[in-house]
Amino acid sequence: MTTPAVRLTGITKRFGPVIANDTVDLEVASGTIHGIVGENGAGKSTLVSILYGFYSADSGMMEVDGAPVTIADSAQAIAHGIGMVHQHFMLIPDFTVLENVMLGAEGGALLRDGKAATRAELLRLERDYALDVDPDAVVGDLPVGMQQRVEILKALRRGARILILDEPTGVLTPAETDRFFDILRGLRAQGVTVLLITHKLREIMDVTDNVSVMRRGKMVAHRRTAETTREEIAELMVGRTVSFEVDRIDAVPGPVAMSAHGLTWHDAGGVARLSDVSLDLRNGEILGLAGVSGNGQSELLDILAGIVPVQAGRIVIGSREVAAQSPADPAQMRRLGLAHVPEDRHQRGLILPFDAAENSVLGYHDGPRTGDGRLLDPKAMHAHCAALMARFDVRPGDPRQRAAGFSGGNQQKLVMAREIEPEPRIMLIGQPTRGVDIGGIAFIHAEIMARKAAGCAILLVSVELDEILALSDRIMVMNAGRVVGEVPRAKADTRRIGMMMAGVAEDSAA
Amino acid sequence: MTRLPAWADYVLIPLLNLALALGVAGLVVLAIGENPLHAMRVMIEGAFVYEGALGYTLYYTTNFIFTGLAVAVAFHARLFNIGGEGQAYLGGLGALLVCLALDSWMPGPLLIPLAIAGAAAFGALWALIPALLQAYRGSHIVITTIMFNFIGAGLMVAVLAGPLMRSGQSNPESREVAEAARLPFIHDILNAMGFDIASSPLNLAFPIALLACFGVWVLIWRTRWGYALRAMGQSEPAAVYAGIPVARMIVAAMAISGALAGLMAINTLLGAQGKVVLNFPSGFGFTGIAVALMGRGHPVGIVLAAFLFGALFQGGTELDFEFTTITREMVLLIQGLIILFSGALALMFVPWISRLLGREGGA
């Protein structure tokens, strides 16, 4: 057997009372794609952060290419041939690709020589690894998938032979993800060892050679990907059997609760982000909005929620008509019986420095949740929040804990709880399970189903096509700000929706 | 970001920063050739021990409480109100105009509340223009409030050297307001109650300042409006999502902030001096920023920080008397160091303290 590229033995790391890594062993064979999976908070990121020198382990041993090493910072990691691409890119948007790749290796006070050398090196790398990027393009103008290539090129330029990728596909569209996997296979063919951190099982099954599963700080299993199944990995991750299937309740569509007519919206630069979008949302059904992200779904949600004013077209809820001349802000929309689970819970759905109780009244702070009197009633808020947390299984169920201290799944449950509690007649739900672990996903899906059964009209936006297919009664597909078409659940399949997401109209796709 | 236990965050870190500032100031005193411990003793005696010293300290504390609260209220909405100086100055004009118009006949119990309202209203007005520009045009509030300090100063020179100048005088100051408009001195009140207290400029504006602290606490932490204000300060996208009218909140927050700064004027005009003199805010408005920073935006912290700065201010006067080599500027130096260590370098100790306490940043 050949020497493994990376061998970790008995790695332990504590943060105060929390054991993030508990005597973790890991062996990554050279020239393979090795997946590390686990739920949020399982310790994956901590483990690779130790390997990359962000944290130092309390105990344990690291070997790179068979030689014992200590890695105290990222410079040493790079010296050992370890490169890392972070979940959030570390690129300077105003710089060109070339300037970004050159960063930290300028080679002298004047840029001319360094630039020429870097350009030659960059073109060689692009050729060797089939990573096409225009060296003179400004990074901020590139799509996310291209920016990711720049990150990989940066790492390779520094001589990385072992590449750590932390949740690399979270920001990619499905098509970009496929291309990205091709890149990984290309890297492997060139002898690069890839360490892929993810919580998406499909990616593990698609692209890895071996997979290691972490649960609550412990390494629980190593498998050859070819010899395992998605279900087995899922079970290992959560430690119990989970069903991917949602217990569906058939739709009994009622009257139209909300409708949009001819919504058109231009951004500050005058670019049309939405063109003539119309839809009907009926009580007791879930309308799924599919599309590659960035094709107008977010803008549509913002306009329907009242966050962005209507420019052209109108929204009708009951007898209220919302248009450019008769705007409604989010507070008024809420009073019309609309609840909104925003796509971005960190920016919008929650105020991270606020505690859970304060977050549980966001948007409803003028109502009875903050007490009956003229002043806020902290006791009432805490009691109310504690009850919500119990009902929606938010852990830990402490109303005084800051929102930032909860895991992604529990943060999302808190937002869902807040929005579901007033029993809205209309719900806009964006990315309900982004960054949520499997146990949390099942719970949130069940809650959405329960709302539907209770007669709520639900608009669901998700980048996870599987999620839309599992939950929706009708699926509307958007491309370039337009509605491409609508497919009833019975006729929807990945291929058909995928064609429509690519902009092929329904008639020709059928 | 590392989180410390509350006691370290609110007590240990500020005390460390203060100690460091005093330590560095001590080195400067040493470099001048004086004994820092002696200088320290002179300051402490000057601020607390000598007859009437505590009264003076609390008088200055009152100024700092008002201007500190002003900065804090705006800062909870993430607005940096640098215009406290100008707002306090204009507050003086507001109170003065009320007094000049009415003090010939109106009795105190009516006049004083009106004058206080005048100070608040003019302070609010002076903050309102930058606020409107920020809320509806996006002009940066830091720039506009700084500029409004200069405009305010120019306006006050024009007014005090012009229409409002005391007739028959060549000093740019107003006439004294009638006795009815004056806030009683604390030493008068206590002497009347049989205590023997040395005279000082400390007046009823001090308890009013403490009331204002309580009012601000209720406003920020116990009202729905305060909740919306803090939400906006912590995350504007979340506030917009929640339906909080951000532009209106900016205007309201700045108006309240300006009103609090304007109230500083009642301490001097209605309290100690009875008239508006040129440049009476003399830096208290600016130092309010440091007070609010050091007090962590909380009324209790602001009272403590204001008391510290008040003691420094008063103790510094004594330094000036006692030493020929040390001038009042030494106090400015110490103030500057405190601002540096508790404002700009506030987080310097945090990593070391958290390591000492065995807490590191989580994954």
Interface residues (C-beta under 8 A of the other chain):
Chain A: F15 G16 V18 A20 G43 S45 T46 S49 Y55 A305 G306 I307 D329 P330 A331 Q332 M333 R334 H340 P342 D344 Q347 R348 G349 L350 I351 L352 P353 F354 E358 V361 L362 G363 H365 D366 T370 R374 L375 L376
Chain B: V218 W221 R222 T223 R224 G226 Y227 A228 R230 A231 Q234 S235 P237 A238 V240 Y241 A242 G243 I244 P245 G358 R359 E360 G361 G362 A363
